[in-house]
Amino acid sequence: MLVKTNTSKSTIEQSLNKKLKKQKGATMIEYAVVVAAVAGIAALVFQADTSTGMGKAVNDIVTEAATQAKNSMGGGD
């Protein structure tokens, strides 16, 4: 039979709580770094010149999708 004392339980709980808080903080920082990286890449892609390269590809895709959506709702040219 295991006997638990309040002192050892609170010490173990405190230790686990500290570890969990540290892990949660690290996870939040990691997510923030990923979000910042994605936002930076998106800014580069959408800021790019729309007459060549990646900017043109993104512009063409968005324009085609908008045209198809407009046509499917009966608003064609």
mmCIF file of the N, C-alpha and C atoms, coordinates in Angstrom:
data_MODEL
# 
_entry.id   MODEL 
# 
loop_
_atom_site.group_PDB 
_atom_site.id 
_atom_site.type_symbol 
_atom_site.label_atom_id 
_atom_site.label_alt_id 
_atom_site.label_comp_id 
_atom_site.label_asym_id 
_atom_site.label_entity_id 
_atom_site.label_seq_id 
_atom_site.pdbx_PDB_ins_code 
_atom_site.Cartn_x 
_atom_site.Cartn_y 
_atom_site.Cartn_z 
_atom_site.occupancy 
_atom_site.B_iso_or_equiv 
_atom_site.pdbx_formal_charge 
_atom_site.auth_seq_id 
_atom_site.auth_comp_id 
_atom_site.auth_asym_id 
_atom_site.auth_atom_id 
_atom_site.pdbx_PDB_model_num 
ATOM 1   N N  . MET A 1 1  ? 0.836   -1.174 0.000   1.00 0.00 ? 1  MET A N  1 
ATOM 2   C CA . MET A 1 1  ? 0.000   0.000  0.000   1.00 0.00 ? 1  MET A CA 1 
ATOM 3   C C  . MET A 1 1  ? 0.886   1.244  0.000   1.00 0.00 ? 1  MET A C  1 
ATOM 4   N N  . LEU A 1 2  ? 0.554   2.180  -0.859  1.00 0.00 ? 2  LEU A N  1 
ATOM 5   C CA . LEU A 1 2  ? 1.322   3.416  -0.953  1.00 0.00 ? 2  LEU A CA 1 
ATOM 6   C C  . LEU A 1 2  ? 0.706   4.472  -0.053  1.00 0.00 ? 2  LEU A C  1 
ATOM 7   N N  . VAL A 1 3  ? 1.574   5.159  0.656   1.00 0.00 ? 3  VAL A N  1 
ATOM 8   C CA . VAL A 1 3  ? 1.113   6.235  1.520   1.00 0.00 ? 3  VAL A CA 1 
ATOM 9   C C  . VAL A 1 3  ? 1.650   7.545  0.959   1.00 0.00 ? 3  VAL A C  1 
ATOM 10  N N  . LYS A 1 4  ? 0.757   8.479  0.711   1.00 0.00 ? 4  LYS A N  1 
ATOM 11  C CA . LYS A 1 4  ? 1.163   9.778  0.178   1.00 0.00 ? 4  LYS A CA 1 
ATOM 12  C C  . LYS A 1 4  ? 1.112   10.803 1.297   1.00 0.00 ? 4  LYS A C  1 
ATOM 13  N N  . THR A 1 5  ? 2.123   11.597 1.332   1.00 0.00 ? 5  THR A N  1 
ATOM 14  C CA . THR A 1 5  ? 2.121   12.678 2.305   1.00 0.00 ? 5  THR A CA 1 
ATOM 15  C C  . THR A 1 5  ? 1.884   13.984 1.572   1.00 0.00 ? 5  THR A C  1 
ATOM 16  N N  . ASN A 1 6  ? 1.331   14.928 2.267   1.00 0.00 ? 6  ASN A N  1 
ATOM 17  C CA . ASN A 1 6  ? 1.036   16.221 1.671   1.00 0.00 ? 6  ASN A CA 1 
ATOM 18  C C  . ASN A 1 6  ? 2.302   16.931 1.204   1.00 0.00 ? 6  ASN A C  1 
ATOM 19  N N  . THR A 1 7  ? 3.387   16.778 1.955   1.00 0.00 ? 7  THR A N  1 
ATOM 20  C CA . THR A 1 7  ? 4.631   17.463 1.617   1.00 0.00 ? 7  THR A CA 1 
ATOM 21  C C  . THR A 1 7  ? 5.194   16.961 0.305   1.00 0.00 ? 7  THR A C  1 
ATOM 22  N N  . SER A 1 8  ? 5.287   15.632 0.144   1.00 0.00 ? 8  SER A N  1 
ATOM 23  C CA . SER A 1 8  ? 5.846   15.097 -1.091  1.00 0.00 ? 8  SER A CA 1 
ATOM 24  C C  . SER A 1 8  ? 4.925   15.341 -2.268  1.00 0.00 ? 8  SER A C  1 
ATOM 25  N N  . LYS A 1 9  ? 3.637   15.300 -2.047  1.00 0.00 ? 9  LYS A N  1 
ATOM 26  C CA . LYS A 1 9  ? 2.680   15.538 -3.120  1.00 0.00 ? 9  LYS A CA 1 
ATOM 27  C C  . LYS A 1 9  ? 2.787   16.981 -3.615  1.00 0.00 ? 9  LYS A C  1 
ATOM 28  N N  . SER A 1 10 ? 2.841   17.917 -2.713  1.00 0.00 ? 10 SER A N  1 
ATOM 29  C CA . SER A 1 10 ? 2.904   19.311 -3.127  1.00 0.00 ? 10 SER A CA 1 
ATOM 30  C C  . SER A 1 10 ? 4.230   19.611 -3.816  1.00 0.00 ? 10 SER A C  1 
ATOM 31  N N  . THR A 1 11 ? 5.305   18.987 -3.380  1.00 0.00 ? 11 THR A N  1 
ATOM 32  C CA . THR A 1 11 ? 6.605   19.198 -4.016  1.00 0.00 ? 11 THR A CA 1 
ATOM 33  C C  . THR A 1 11 ? 6.604   18.631 -5.426  1.00 0.00 ? 11 THR A C  1 
ATOM 34  N N  . ILE A 1 12 ? 6.045   17.457 -5.596  1.00 0.00 ? 12 ILE A N  1 
ATOM 35  C CA . ILE A 1 12 ? 5.971   16.829 -6.918  1.00 0.00 ? 12 ILE A CA 1 
ATOM 36  C C  . ILE A 1 12 ? 5.050   17.650 -7.823  1.00 0.00 ? 12 ILE A C  1 
ATOM 37  N N  . GLU A 1 13 ? 3.900   18.065 -7.297  1.00 0.00 ? 13 GLU A N  1 
ATOM 38  C CA . GLU A 1 13 ? 2.976   18.867 -8.088  1.00 0.00 ? 13 GLU A CA 1 
ATOM 39  C C  . GLU A 1 13 ? 3.609   20.195 -8.501  1.00 0.00 ? 13 GLU A C  1 
ATOM 40  N N  . GLN A 1 14 ? 4.318   20.813 -7.598  1.00 0.00 ? 14 GLN A N  1 
ATOM 41  C CA . GLN A 1 14 ? 4.984   22.077 -7.909  1.00 0.00 ? 14 GLN A CA 1 
ATOM 42  C C  . GLN A 1 14 ? 6.021   21.879 -9.004  1.00 0.00 ? 14 GLN A C  1 
ATOM 43  N N  . SER A 1 15 ? 6.761   20.810 -8.907  1.00 0.00 ? 15 SER A N  1 
ATOM 44  C CA . SER A 1 15 ? 7.791   20.515 -9.902  1.00 0.00 ? 15 SER A CA 1 
ATOM 45  C C  . SER A 1 15 ? 7.170   20.281 -11.273 1.00 0.00 ? 15 SER A C  1 
ATOM 46  N N  . LEU A 1 16 ? 6.094   19.491 -11.327 1.00 0.00 ? 16 LEU A N  1 
ATOM 47  C CA . LEU A 1 16 ? 5.418   19.227 -12.597 1.00 0.00 ? 16 LEU A CA 1 
ATOM 48  C C  . LEU A 1 16 ? 4.791   20.496 -13.173 1.00 0.00 ? 16 LEU A C  1 
ATOM 49  N N  . ASN A 1 17 ? 4.193   21.298 -12.311 1.00 0.00 ? 17 ASN A N  1 
ATOM 50  C CA . ASN A 1 17 ? 3.587   22.545 -12.775 1.00 0.00 ? 17 ASN A CA 1 
ATOM 51  C C  . ASN A 1 17 ? 4.631   23.483 -13.376 1.00 0.00 ? 17 ASN A C  1 
ATOM 52  N N  . LYS A 1 18 ? 5.809   23.559 -12.760 1.00 0.00 ? 18 LYS A N  1 
ATOM 53  C CA . LYS A 1 18 ? 6.878   24.404 -13.303 1.00 0.00 ? 18 LYS A CA 1 
ATOM 54  C C  . LYS A 1 18 ? 7.310   23.913 -14.677 1.00 0.00 ? 18 LYS A C  1 
ATOM 55  N N  . LYS A 1 19 ? 7.458   22.597 -14.817 1.00 0.00 ? 19 LYS A N  1 
ATOM 56  C CA . LYS A 1 19 ? 7.857   22.040 -16.112 1.00 0.00 ? 19 LYS A CA 1 
ATOM 57  C C  . LYS A 1 19 ? 6.808   22.302 -17.175 1.00 0.00 ? 19 LYS A C  1 
ATOM 58  N N  . LEU A 1 20 ? 5.532   22.137 -16.828 1.00 0.00 ? 20 LEU A N  1 
ATOM 59  C CA . LEU A 1 20 ? 4.457   22.385 -17.794 1.00 0.00 ? 20 LEU A CA 1 
ATOM 60  C C  . LEU A 1 20 ? 4.422   23.846 -18.213 1.00 0.00 ? 20 LEU A C  1 
ATOM 61  N N  . LYS A 1 21 ? 4.605   24.759 -17.289 1.00 0.00 ? 21 LYS A N  1 
ATOM 62  C CA . LYS A 1 21 ? 4.605   26.181 -17.621 1.00 0.00 ? 21 LYS A CA 1 
ATOM 63  C C  . LYS A 1 21 ? 5.759   26.520 -18.550 1.00 0.00 ? 21 LYS A C  1 
ATOM 64  N N  . LYS A 1 22 ? 6.924   25.936 -18.300 1.00 0.00 ? 22 LYS A N  1 
ATOM 65  C CA . LYS A 1 22 ? 8.081   26.181 -19.172 1.00 0.00 ? 22 LYS A CA 1 
ATOM 66  C C  . LYS A 1 22 ? 7.806   25.655 -20.576 1.00 0.00 ? 22 LYS A C  1 
ATOM 67  N N  . GLN A 1 23 ? 7.195   24.475 -20.669 1.00 0.00 ? 23 GLN A N  1 
ATOM 68  C CA . GLN A 1 23 ? 6.899   23.890 -21.975 1.00 0.00 ? 23 GLN A CA 1 
ATOM 69  C C  . GLN A 1 23 ? 5.867   24.719 -22.720 1.00 0.00 ? 23 GLN A C  1 
ATOM 70  N N  . LYS A 1 24 ? 4.858   25.208 -22.029 1.00 0.00 ? 24 LYS A N  1 
ATOM 71  C CA . LYS A 1 24 ? 3.835   26.035 -22.671 1.00 0.00 ? 24 LYS A CA 1 
ATOM 72  C C  . LYS A 1 24 ? 4.447   27.321 -23.195 1.00 0.00 ? 24 LYS A C  1 
ATOM 73  N N  . GLY A 1 25 ? 5.336   27.930 -22.424 1.00 0.00 ? 25 GLY A N  1 
ATOM 74  C CA . GLY A 1 25 ? 5.995   29.155 -22.853 1.00 0.00 ? 25 GLY A CA 1 
ATOM 75  C C  . GLY A 1 25 ? 6.850   28.931 -24.082 1.00 0.00 ? 25 GLY A C  1 
ATOM 76  N N  . ALA A 1 26 ? 7.570   27.825 -24.103 1.00 0.00 ? 26 ALA A N  1 
ATOM 77  C CA . ALA A 1 26 ? 8.413   27.502 -25.260 1.00 0.00 ? 26 ALA A CA 1 
ATOM 78  C C  . ALA A 1 26 ? 7.551   27.257 -26.492 1.00 0.00 ? 26 ALA A C  1 
ATOM 79  N N  . THR A 1 27 ? 6.445   26.582 -26.320 1.00 0.00 ? 27 THR A N  1 
ATOM 80  C CA . THR A 1 27 ? 5.559   26.300 -27.446 1.00 0.00 ? 27 THR A CA 1 
ATOM 81  C C  . THR A 1 27 ? 4.990   27.596 -28.015 1.00 0.00 ? 27 THR A C  1 
ATOM 82  N N  . MET A 1 28 ? 4.610   28.519 -27.160 1.00 0.00 ? 28 MET A N  1 
ATOM 83  C CA . MET A 1 28 ? 4.071   29.798 -27.632 1.00 0.00 ? 28 MET A CA 1 
ATOM 84  C C  . MET A 1 28 ? 5.121   30.571 -28.424 1.00 0.00 ? 28 MET A C  1 
ATOM 85  N N  . ILE A 1 29 ? 6.344   30.541 -27.958 1.00 0.00 ? 29 ILE A N  1 
ATOM 86  C CA . ILE A 1 29 ? 7.431   31.226 -28.670 1.00 0.00 ? 29 ILE A CA 1 
ATOM 87  C C  . ILE A 1 29 ? 7.660   30.569 -30.026 1.00 0.00 ? 29 ILE A C  1 
ATOM 88  N N  . GLU A 1 30 ? 7.642   29.247 -30.071 1.00 0.00 ? 30 GLU A N  1 
ATOM 89  C CA . GLU A 1 30 ? 7.831   28.536 -31.340 1.00 0.00 ? 30 GLU A CA 1 
ATOM 90  C C  . GLU A 1 30 ? 6.727   28.895 -32.328 1.00 0.00 ? 30 GLU A C  1 
ATOM 91  N N  . TYR A 1 31 ? 5.482   28.937 -31.877 1.00 0.00 ? 31 TYR A N  1 
ATOM 92  C CA . TYR A 1 31 ? 4.378   29.319 -32.761 1.00 0.00 ? 31 TYR A CA 1 
ATOM 93  C C  . TYR A 1 31 ? 4.554   30.752 -33.263 1.00 0.00 ? 31 TYR A C  1 
ATOM 94  N N  . ALA A 1 32 ? 4.991   31.637 -32.387 1.00 0.00 ? 32 ALA A N  1 
ATOM 95  C CA . ALA A 1 32 ? 5.195   33.032 -32.791 1.00 0.00 ? 32 ALA A CA 1 
ATOM 96  C C  . ALA A 1 32 ? 6.260   33.142 -33.870 1.00 0.00 ? 32 ALA A C  1 
ATOM 97  N N  . VAL A 1 33 ? 7.316   32.371 -33.751 1.00 0.00 ? 33 VAL A N  1 
ATOM 98  C CA . VAL A 1 33 ? 8.381   32.380 -34.763 1.00 0.00 ? 33 VAL A CA 1 
ATOM 99  C C  . VAL A 1 33 ? 7.848   31.854 -36.095 1.00 0.00 ? 33 VAL A C  1 
ATOM 100 N N  . VAL A 1 34 ? 7.068   30.790 -36.064 1.00 0.00 ? 34 VAL A N  1 
ATOM 101 C CA . VAL A 1 34 ? 6.506   30.225 -37.292 1.00 0.00 ? 34 VAL A CA 1 
ATOM 102 C C  . VAL A 1 34 ? 5.557   31.228 -37.947 1.00 0.00 ? 34 VAL A C  1 
ATOM 103 N N  . VAL A 1 35 ? 4.705   31.860 -37.156 1.00 0.00 ? 35 VAL A N  1 
ATOM 104 C CA . VAL A 1 35 ? 3.765   32.847 -37.706 1.00 0.00 ? 35 VAL A CA 1 
ATOM 105 C C  . VAL A 1 35 ? 4.525   34.014 -38.330 1.00 0.00 ? 35 VAL A C  1 
ATOM 106 N N  . ALA A 1 36 ? 5.570   34.475 -37.664 1.00 0.00 ? 36 ALA A N  1 
ATOM 107 C CA . ALA A 1 36 ? 6.368   35.574 -38.210 1.00 0.00 ? 36 ALA A CA 1 
ATOM 108 C C  . ALA A 1 36 ? 7.023   35.176 -39.531 1.00 0.00 ? 36 ALA A C  1 
ATOM 109 N N  . ALA A 1 37 ? 7.521   33.948 -39.609 1.00 0.00 ? 37 ALA A N  1 
ATOM 110 C CA . ALA A 1 37 ? 8.164   33.481 -40.842 1.00 0.00 ? 37 ALA A CA 1 
ATOM 111 C C  . ALA A 1 37 ? 7.148   33.390 -41.986 1.00 0.00 ? 37 ALA A C  1 
ATOM 112 N N  . VAL A 1 38 ? 5.982   32.853 -41.699 1.00 0.00 ? 38 VAL A N  1 
ATOM 113 C CA . VAL A 1 38 ? 4.940   32.739 -42.729 1.00 0.00 ? 38 VAL A CA 1 
ATOM 114 C C  . VAL A 1 38 ? 4.501   34.125 -43.188 1.00 0.00 ? 38 VAL A C  1 
ATOM 115 N N  . ALA A 1 39 ? 4.339   35.039 -42.258 1.00 0.00 ? 39 ALA A N  1 
ATOM 116 C CA . ALA A 1 39 ? 3.932   36.404 -42.616 1.00 0.00 ? 39 ALA A CA 1 
ATOM 117 C C  . ALA A 1 39 ? 5.002   37.073 -43.475 1.00 0.00 ? 39 ALA A C  1 
ATOM 118 N N  . GLY A 1 40 ? 6.263   36.851 -43.147 1.00 0.00 ? 40 GLY A N  1 
ATOM 119 C CA . GLY A 1 40 ? 7.350   37.422 -43.944 1.00 0.00 ? 40 GLY A CA 1 
ATOM 120 C C  . GLY A 1 40 ? 7.377   36.880 -45.357 1.00 0.00 ? 40 GLY A C  1 
ATOM 121 N N  . ILE A 1 41 ? 7.197   35.579 -45.481 1.00 0.00 ? 41 ILE A N  1 
ATOM 122 C CA . ILE A 1 41 ? 7.186   34.958 -46.812 1.00 0.00 ? 41 ILE A CA 1 
ATOM 123 C C  . ILE A 1 41 ? 5.983   35.457 -47.613 1.00 0.00 ? 41 ILE A C  1 
ATOM 124 N N  . ALA A 1 42 ? 4.825   35.535 -46.968 1.00 0.00 ? 42 ALA A N  1 
ATOM 125 C CA . ALA A 1 42 ? 3.628   36.022 -47.655 1.00 0.00 ? 42 ALA A CA 1 
ATOM 126 C C  . ALA A 1 42 ? 3.824   37.463 -48.119 1.00 0.00 ? 42 ALA A C  1 
ATOM 127 N N  . ALA A 1 43 ? 4.449   38.271 -47.289 1.00 0.00 ? 43 ALA A N  1 
ATOM 128 C CA . ALA A 1 43 ? 4.699   39.664 -47.665 1.00 0.00 ? 43 ALA A CA 1 
ATOM 129 C C  . ALA A 1 43 ? 5.604   39.739 -48.890 1.00 0.00 ? 43 ALA A C  1 
ATOM 130 N N  . LEU A 1 44 ? 6.605   38.898 -48.933 1.00 0.00 ? 44 LEU A N  1 
ATOM 131 C CA . LEU A 1 44 ? 7.501   38.883 -50.093 1.00 0.00 ? 44 LEU A CA 1 
ATOM 132 C C  . LEU A 1 44 ? 6.784   38.438 -51.358 1.00 0.00 ? 44 LEU A C  1 
ATOM 133 N N  . VAL A 1 45 ? 5.951   37.421 -51.233 1.00 0.00 ? 45 VAL A N  1 
ATOM 134 C CA . VAL A 1 45 ? 5.245   36.888 -52.400 1.00 0.00 ? 45 VAL A CA 1 
ATOM 135 C C  . VAL A 1 45 ? 4.250   37.910 -52.943 1.00 0.00 ? 45 VAL A C  1 
ATOM 136 N N  . PHE A 1 46 ? 3.456   38.501 -52.060 1.00 0.00 ? 46 PHE A N  1 
ATOM 137 C CA . PHE A 1 46 ? 2.408   39.401 -52.526 1.00 0.00 ? 46 PHE A CA 1 
ATOM 138 C C  . PHE A 1 46 ? 2.916   40.800 -52.870 1.00 0.00 ? 46 PHE A C  1 
ATOM 139 N N  . GLN A 1 47 ? 4.098   41.140 -52.393 1.00 0.00 ? 47 GLN A N  1 
ATOM 140 C CA . GLN A 1 47 ? 4.697   42.429 -52.715 1.00 0.00 ? 47 GLN A CA 1 
ATOM 141 C C  . GLN A 1 47 ? 5.410   42.364 -54.062 1.00 0.00 ? 47 GLN A C  1 
ATOM 142 N N  . ALA A 1 48 ? 5.716   41.180 -54.502 1.00 0.00 ? 48 ALA A N  1 
ATOM 143 C CA . ALA A 1 48 ? 6.512   40.984 -55.714 1.00 0.00 ? 48 ALA A CA 1 
ATOM 144 C C  . ALA A 1 48 ? 5.856   41.625 -56.939 1.00 0.00 ? 48 ALA A C  1 
ATOM 145 N N  . ASP A 1 49 ? 6.650   41.912 -57.906 1.00 0.00 ? 49 ASP A N  1 
ATOM 146 C CA . ASP A 1 49 ? 6.189   42.471 -59.181 1.00 0.00 ? 49 ASP A CA 1 
ATOM 147 C C  . ASP A 1 49 ? 5.214   41.486 -59.826 1.00 0.00 ? 49 ASP A C  1 
ATOM 148 N N  . THR A 1 50 ? 4.043   41.962 -60.227 1.00 0.00 ? 50 THR A N  1 
ATOM 149 C CA . THR A 1 50 ? 3.020   41.068 -60.785 1.00 0.00 ? 50 THR A CA 1 
ATOM 150 C C  . THR A 1 50 ? 3.197   40.826 -62.277 1.00 0.00 ? 50 THR A C  1 
ATOM 151 N N  . SER A 1 51 ? 4.264   41.342 -62.872 1.00 0.00 ? 51 SER A N  1 
ATOM 152 C CA . SER A 1 51 ? 4.460   41.105 -64.301 1.00 0.00 ? 51 SER A CA 1 
ATOM 153 C C  . SER A 1 51 ? 5.403   39.931 -64.563 1.00 0.00 ? 51 SER A C  1 
ATOM 154 N N  . THR A 1 52 ? 6.099   39.455 -63.548 1.00 0.00 ? 52 THR A N  1 
ATOM 155 C CA . THR A 1 52 ? 7.023   38.327 -63.719 1.00 0.00 ? 52 THR A CA 1 
ATOM 156 C C  . THR A 1 52 ? 7.055   37.459 -62.473 1.00 0.00 ? 52 THR A C  1 
ATOM 157 N N  . GLY A 1 53 ? 7.560   36.268 -62.622 1.00 0.00 ? 53 GLY A N  1 
ATOM 158 C CA . GLY A 1 53 ? 7.878   35.381 -61.510 1.00 0.00 ? 53 GLY A CA 1 
ATOM 159 C C  . GLY A 1 53 ? 6.709   34.986 -60.636 1.00 0.00 ? 53 GLY A C  1 
ATOM 160 N N  . MET A 1 54 ? 7.001   34.875 -59.353 1.00 0.00 ? 54 MET A N  1 
ATOM 161 C CA . MET A 1 54 ? 6.025   34.397 -58.372 1.00 0.00 ? 54 MET A CA 1 
ATOM 162 C C  . MET A 1 54 ? 4.845   35.360 -58.266 1.00 0.00 ? 54 MET A C  1 
ATOM 163 N N  . GLY A 1 55 ? 5.111   36.648 -58.317 1.00 0.00 ? 55 GLY A N  1 
ATOM 164 C CA . GLY A 1 55 ? 4.027   37.621 -58.246 1.00 0.00 ? 55 GLY A CA 1 
ATOM 165 C C  . GLY A 1 55 ? 3.027   37.430 -59.358 1.00 0.00 ? 55 GLY A C  1 
ATOM 166 N N  . LYS A 1 56 ? 3.521   37.166 -60.574 1.00 0.00 ? 56 LYS A N  1 
ATOM 167 C CA . LYS A 1 56 ? 2.636   36.940 -61.723 1.00 0.00 ? 56 LYS A CA 1 
ATOM 168 C C  . LYS A 1 56 ? 1.829   35.663 -61.529 1.00 0.00 ? 56 LYS A C  1 
ATOM 169 N N  . ALA A 1 57 ? 2.474   34.614 -61.048 1.00 0.00 ? 57 ALA A N  1 
ATOM 170 C CA . ALA A 1 57 ? 1.782   33.342 -60.836 1.00 0.00 ? 57 ALA A CA 1 
ATOM 171 C C  . ALA A 1 57 ? 0.644   33.504 -59.830 1.00 0.00 ? 57 ALA A C  1 
ATOM 172 N N  . VAL A 1 58 ? 0.921   34.175 -58.722 1.00 0.00 ? 58 VAL A N  1 
ATOM 173 C CA . VAL A 1 58 ? -0.107  34.383 -57.707 1.00 0.00 ? 58 VAL A CA 1 
ATOM 174 C C  . VAL A 1 58 ? -1.222  35.264 -58.275 1.00 0.00 ? 58 VAL A C  1 
ATOM 175 N N  . ASN A 1 59 ? -0.846  36.321 -58.967 1.00 0.00 ? 59 ASN A N  1 
ATOM 176 C CA . ASN A 1 59 ? -1.829  37.217 -59.567 1.00 0.00 ? 59 ASN A CA 1 
ATOM 177 C C  . ASN A 1 59 ? -2.719  36.473 -60.565 1.00 0.00 ? 59 ASN A C  1 
ATOM 178 N N  . ASP A 1 60 ? -2.125  35.627 -61.392 1.00 0.00 ? 60 ASP A N  1 
ATOM 179 C CA . ASP A 1 60 ? -2.899  34.860 -62.376 1.00 0.00 ? 60 ASP A CA 1 
ATOM 180 C C  . ASP A 1 60 ? -3.890  33.919 -61.701 1.00 0.00 ? 60 ASP A C  1 
ATOM 181 N N  . ILE A 1 61 ? -3.452  33.251 -60.657 1.00 0.00 ? 61 ILE A N  1 
ATOM 182 C CA . ILE A 1 61 ? -4.320  32.309 -59.937 1.00 0.00 ? 61 ILE A CA 1 
ATOM 183 C C  . ILE A 1 61 ? -5.496  33.044 -59.309 1.00 0.00 ? 61 ILE A C  1 
ATOM 184 N N  . VAL A 1 62 ? -5.207  34.158 -58.627 1.00 0.00 ? 62 VAL A N  1 
ATOM 185 C CA . VAL A 1 62 ? -6.270  34.916 -57.966 1.00 0.00 ? 62 VAL A CA 1 
ATOM 186 C C  . VAL A 1 62 ? -7.230  35.498 -58.995 1.00 0.00 ? 62 VAL A C  1 
ATOM 187 N N  . THR A 1 63 ? -6.707  36.025 -60.085 1.00 0.00 ? 63 THR A N  1 
ATOM 188 C CA . THR A 1 63 ? -7.550  36.594 -61.135 1.00 0.00 ? 63 THR A CA 1 
ATOM 189 C C  . THR A 1 63 ? -8.454  35.535 -61.753 1.00 0.00 ? 63 THR A C  1 
ATOM 190 N N  . GLU A 1 64 ? -7.906  34.365 -62.049 1.00 0.00 ? 64 GLU A N  1 
ATOM 191 C CA . GLU A 1 64 ? -8.695  33.273 -62.625 1.00 0.00 ? 64 GLU A CA 1 
ATOM 192 C C  . GLU A 1 64 ? -9.776  32.811 -61.657 1.00 0.00 ? 64 GLU A C  1 
ATOM 193 N N  . ALA A 1 65 ? -9.440  32.679 -60.381 1.00 0.00 ? 65 ALA A N  1 
ATOM 194 C CA . ALA A 1 65 ? -10.433 32.253 -59.389 1.00 0.00 ? 65 ALA A CA 1 
ATOM 195 C C  . ALA A 1 65 ? -11.555 33.284 -59.282 1.00 0.00 ? 65 ALA A C  1 
ATOM 196 N N  . ALA A 1 66 ? -11.205 34.561 -59.290 1.00 0.00 ? 66 ALA A N  1 
ATOM 197 C CA . ALA A 1 66 ? -12.219 35.618 -59.215 1.00 0.00 ? 66 ALA A CA 1 
ATOM 198 C C  . ALA A 1 66 ? -13.112 35.601 -60.448 1.00 0.00 ? 66 ALA A C  1 
ATOM 199 N N  . THR A 1 67 ? -12.519 35.397 -61.605 1.00 0.00 ? 67 THR A N  1 
ATOM 200 C CA . THR A 1 67 ? -13.292 35.353 -62.848 1.00 0.00 ? 67 THR A CA 1 
ATOM 201 C C  . THR A 1 67 ? -14.267 34.179 -62.844 1.00 0.00 ? 67 THR A C  1 
ATOM 202 N N  . GLN A 1 68 ? -13.798 33.009 -62.422 1.00 0.00 ? 68 GLN A N  1 
ATOM 203 C CA . GLN A 1 68 ? -14.669 31.839 -62.378 1.00 0.00 ? 68 GLN A CA 1 
ATOM 204 C C  . GLN A 1 68 ? -15.793 32.023 -61.363 1.00 0.00 ? 68 GLN A C  1 
ATOM 205 N N  . ALA A 1 69 ? -15.488 32.620 -60.210 1.00 0.00 ? 69 ALA A N  1 
ATOM 206 C CA . ALA A 1 69 ? -16.516 32.861 -59.212 1.00 0.00 ? 69 ALA A CA 1 
ATOM 207 C C  . ALA A 1 69 ? -17.554 33.830 -59.750 1.00 0.00 ? 69 ALA A C  1 
ATOM 208 N N  . LYS A 1 70 ? -17.095 34.870 -60.418 1.00 0.00 ? 70 LYS A N  1 
ATOM 209 C CA . LYS A 1 70 ? -18.002 35.877 -60.989 1.00 0.00 ? 70 LYS A CA 1 
ATOM 210 C C  . LYS A 1 70 ? -18.895 35.243 -62.055 1.00 0.00 ? 70 LYS A C  1 
ATOM 211 N N  . ASN A 1 71 ? -18.305 34.421 -62.914 1.00 0.00 ? 71 ASN A N  1 
ATOM 212 C CA . ASN A 1 71 ? -19.064 33.761 -63.983 1.00 0.00 ? 71 ASN A CA 1 
ATOM 213 C C  . ASN A 1 71 ? -20.070 32.760 -63.438 1.00 0.00 ? 71 ASN A C  1 
ATOM 214 N N  . SER A 1 72 ? -19.703 32.060 -62.371 1.00 0.00 ? 72 SER A N  1 
ATOM 215 C CA . SER A 1 72 ? -20.597 31.050 -61.815 1.00 0.00 ? 72 SER A CA 1 
ATOM 216 C C  . SER A 1 72 ? -21.807 31.679 -61.144 1.00 0.00 ? 72 SER A C  1 
ATOM 217 N N  . MET A 1 73 ? -21.716 32.954 -60.794 1.00 0.00 ? 73 MET A N  1 
ATOM 218 C CA . MET A 1 73 ? -22.844 33.655 -60.164 1.00 0.00 ? 73 MET A CA 1 
ATOM 219 C C  . MET A 1 73 ? -23.645 34.455 -61.194 1.00 0.00 ? 73 MET A C  1 
ATOM 220 N N  . GLY A 1 74 ? -23.334 34.266 -62.467 1.00 0.00 ? 74 GLY A N  1 
ATOM 221 C CA . GLY A 1 74 ? -24.080 34.941 -63.516 1.00 0.00 ? 74 GLY A CA 1 
ATOM 222 C C  . GLY A 1 74 ? -23.649 36.358 -63.763 1.00 0.00 ? 74 GLY A C  1 
ATOM 223 N N  . GLY A 1 75 ? -22.447 36.695 -63.343 1.00 0.00 ? 75 GLY A N  1 
ATOM 224 C CA . GLY A 1 75 ? -21.976 38.066 -63.526 1.00 0.00 ? 75 GLY A CA 1 
ATOM 225 C C  . GLY A 1 75 ? -20.890 38.172 -64.558 1.00 0.00 ? 75 GLY A C  1 
ATOM 226 N N  . GLY A 1 76 ? -20.931 37.325 -65.576 1.00 0.00 ? 76 GLY A N  1 
ATOM 227 C CA . GLY A 1 76 ? -19.887 37.309 -66.597 1.00 0.00 ? 76 GLY A CA 1 
ATOM 228 C C  . GLY A 1 76 ? -19.841 38.588 -67.399 1.00 0.00 ? 76 GLY A C  1 
ATOM 229 N N  . ASP A 1 77 ? -18.735 38.774 -68.099 1.00 0.00 ? 77 ASP A N  1 
ATOM 230 C CA . ASP A 1 77 ? -18.508 39.998 -68.872 1.00 0.00 ? 77 ASP A CA 1 
ATOM 231 C C  . ASP A 1 77 ? -19.435 40.124 -70.014 1.00 0.00 ? 77 ASP A C  1 
# 
